[in-house]
Amino acid sequence: MATSDDSFDFGEPLGRPDMTESAGKAAGKGHRARLRERLIKGGAEALADYEVLEYLLFAGIRQGDTKPVAKALIARFGSLAGVLNADPAALQQVSGVGETSAAALKSVAIAARRMARSEVADKPVLSSWQALLDYLAIDMAHLNKERVRVLYLDTKNRLIDDHHHAEGSIDEAAIHPREVIGRAMDVGASALILVHNHPSGSPEPSRADIQITQKIAEAGEHMGVTLHDHVIVGREGHVSLRARGLIR
């Protein structure tokens, strides 16, 4: 049965002006086949970031050269991670990206988050620390708003609640130590890890970050709940306040 092309995003005219339409399609198929072969045989490092995007865009752009669209996305959002974490509406502002292509890219970002989360689920968090950092980086480093999360742990330091606490600057207007510790008691947590992101990119802690960390640690100490760490995530990396010696 013939399939309608209405669901595909064809973008800008594809192929060079001096090529016939059939020659352009043949060249596109050849490029796609070579890209697929490199991906399958060469592994993770076989393709450049824009080539990974090229391949992902095949899902939404059925024929032709996706390289210009891939490079335009990298230029707009700065990196492969920036593209995959971009809002679908923002992706569609790039010429050649339609709803189907944006959905394909979004699905990859969701899959990456779920894979990273599976590496920390049902495992002692402190012994899977790098996996946790990888998960947080994938999930939060490219957010354009500041978000506060609290990871509540049981007596074996396994994750029992990943709580989205608030959005906005991390001060006592956004996060209340008593509420954080109160939820720990509600879910039966014996420890917690405070996490938030810096949309600026730099994970360096502010004075407010340090002050609220100390207040939560003190409140938890009175109730038998341990603050293991406060991790700040940004596009430039992460900072552990415990590693900085800012949590006793």
C-alpha positions in Angstrom: 0.0 0.0 0.0 1.4 3.4 -0.8 2.2 5.6 2.1 1.3 9.3 2.2 4.3 11.7 2.5 2.2 14.2 4.6 3.7 13.0 7.8 7.3 13.7 6.7 9.2 17.0 6.9 11.0 17.7 3.7 12.5 21.1 4.7 14.4 23.2 2.2 15.0 22.1 -1.4 17.6 19.3 -1.4 20.4 18.5 -3.8 22.6 20.7 -5.9 21.0 22.9 -8.7 23.1 21.1 -11.4 21.7 17.7 -10.5 18.6 16.1 -11.9 16.0 15.2 -9.3 16.6 11.5 -9.7 20.4 11.9 -9.5 19.9 14.0 -6.3 17.8 11.2 -4.8 20.4 8.6 -5.7 23.2 10.6 -4.2 21.1 11.1 -1.0 20.5 7.3 -0.7 24.2 6.6 -1.2 25.2 9.0 1.5 22.6 7.6 3.9 23.8 4.1 3.2 27.5 5.1 3.8 26.5 6.9 7.0 24.6 3.9 8.2 27.5 1.6 7.5 29.9 3.8 9.4 27.6 3.9 12.4 27.1 0.2 12.5 30.7 -0.8 11.9 32.5 2.1 13.6 30.8 2.4 16.9 30.3 5.5 19.1 33.2 7.5 17.7 32.6 6.8 14.1 30.3 9.8 13.5 30.8 13.5 14.3 28.1 15.2 16.3 26.4 16.7 13.2 26.5 13.3 11.5 24.7 11.7 14.4 22.0 14.4 14.0 22.0 13.7 10.2 21.1 10.1 10.9 18.5 11.0 13.5 16.8 13.4 11.0 16.3 10.6 8.6 13.2 9.7 10.7 11.6 12.9 9.7 13.2 13.8 6.4 12.7 10.8 4.2 14.8 11.8 1.2 17.7 14.1 0.5 20.6 15.6 2.3 20.0 16.2 6.0 23.5 17.6 6.6 22.6 21.3 6.2 19.8 20.9 8.7 22.0 19.1 11.2 24.7 21.8 10.9 22.1 24.5 11.3 20.8 22.8 14.5 24.3 22.6 16.0 24.9 26.3 15.1 21.7 27.3 16.8 21.9 25.2 20.0 25.7 25.0 20.4 26.1 21.2 20.6 24.5 17.8 20.1 23.4 17.8 23.7 22.0 21.3 23.3 19.9 20.1 20.3 18.6 17.1 22.0 17.6 19.0 25.1 16.0 21.9 23.1 12.3 22.5 23.3 10.5 21.0 20.2 9.0 24.4 19.4 12.5 25.9 19.3 13.7 23.1 17.1 11.0 23.8 14.6 12.2 27.4 14.2 15.2 26.0 12.3 14.6 25.7 8.6 13.9 22.2 7.5 12.8 20.9 10.9 9.1 20.0 11.2 7.0 18.3 13.9 8.1 14.8 12.9 11.8 15.6 13.1 11.4 17.5 16.4 9.6 14.5 17.8 12.3 12.1 16.7 15.0 14.2 18.4 12.9 14.6 21.5 12.4 10.8 21.7 16.2 10.3 21.7 16.6 12.7 24.6 13.9 10.9 26.6 15.6 7.5 25.8 19.0 8.9 27.0 17.4 10.1 30.3 15.7 6.8 30.9 18.9 4.8 30.2 20.9 7.0 32.6 18.2 6.8 35.3 18.2 3.0 35.0 21.9 3.0 36.0 21.1 4.4 39.4 17.7 2.8 40.1 17.7 0.2 42.8 21.4 0.6 43.4 23.2 2.2 46.3 23.7 5.8 45.1 26.9 6.5 46.8 28.6 3.5 45.2 27.2 4.4 41.8 28.2 8.1 42.1 29.5 8.6 38.6 26.3 7.0 37.1 24.3 9.5 39.2 26.4 12.4 38.0 25.9 11.3 34.4 22.1 11.0 34.9 22.0 14.5 36.5 24.1 16.0 33.7 21.8 14.5 31.0 18.7 15.5 32.8 19.6 19.0 34.1 22.7 20.6 32.6 20.9 22.2 29.6 17.8 23.4 31.4 17.1 27.1 30.8 15.5 27.5 34.2 16.9 26.8 37.6 15.4 23.7 39.1 15.8 22.2 42.6 15.5 18.5 43.1 15.9 16.4 46.2 17.0 12.8 46.0 15.7 10.9 49.0 17.5 7.7 50.0 16.7 4.7 52.2 19.0 3.2 54.9 20.9 1.4 52.1 21.3 4.7 50.2 19.0 3.5 47.4 16.9 6.1 45.7 13.3 6.0 46.9 12.1 9.5 45.8 13.4 11.9 43.1 11.4 14.9 44.1 11.1 18.1 41.9 11.0 20.6 44.7 11.0 24.0 43.1 12.0 26.2 40.2 13.8 29.5 40.5 16.8 30.8 42.5 17.9 28.5 45.3 17.1 30.6 48.4 14.6 30.2 51.2 11.9 31.7 49.1 12.2 28.6 46.8 13.3 25.9 49.2 12.5 25.6 52.9 14.7 23.4 55.0 11.7 22.2 57.1 9.8 21.2 54.0 12.8 19.2 52.7 13.3 17.4 55.9 9.5 17.0 56.4 9.2 15.1 53.1 12.1 12.9 54.1 10.1 11.8 57.2 7.0 11.3 55.0 8.7 9.0 52.6 10.8 7.2 55.2 14.2 8.5 54.0 17.2 8.4 56.1 19.4 10.6 53.8 19.1 13.0 50.9 21.1 14.6 48.2 20.2 18.2 47.1 20.6 18.9 43.4 20.1 22.0 41.3 21.3 23.4 38.0 22.8 26.7 36.9 21.5 27.8 33.6 24.4 30.2 33.2 26.6 27.1 32.6 29.0 27.5 35.4 28.4 25.1 38.4 30.3 27.3 40.9 28.2 27.7 44.1 26.9 31.0 45.1 26.7 32.3 48.7 23.0 31.5 48.8 23.8 27.9 47.6 26.2 27.4 50.5 23.9 29.0 53.1 20.8 26.9 52.2 23.0 23.8 52.2 24.2 24.4 55.7 20.7 25.1 56.9 19.3 21.9 55.4 22.2 19.9 56.9 21.5 21.4 60.4 17.8 20.7 60.1 18.4 17.1 59.0 20.9 16.6 61.8 18.2 17.3 64.4 15.8 14.8 62.8 18.3 12.0 62.0 18.4 12.7 58.3 21.8 13.0 56.7 22.5 15.4 53.9 25.1 13.5 51.8 25.8 16.2 49.3 24.6 19.2 47.4 25.4 18.8 43.7 25.3 21.8 41.3 25.0 20.9 37.6 25.9 23.2 34.7 26.9 22.8 31.0 30.5 23.3 32.1 30.4 20.4 34.6 29.4 19.9 38.2 30.4 20.8 41.7 30.0 18.7 44.9 29.7 20.9 48.0 30.9 18.0 50.1 34.0 17.6 48.0 34.6 21.3 48.5 34.5 20.8 52.2 31.3 22.8 52.6 29.3 20.0 54.3 30.5 18.6 57.5 
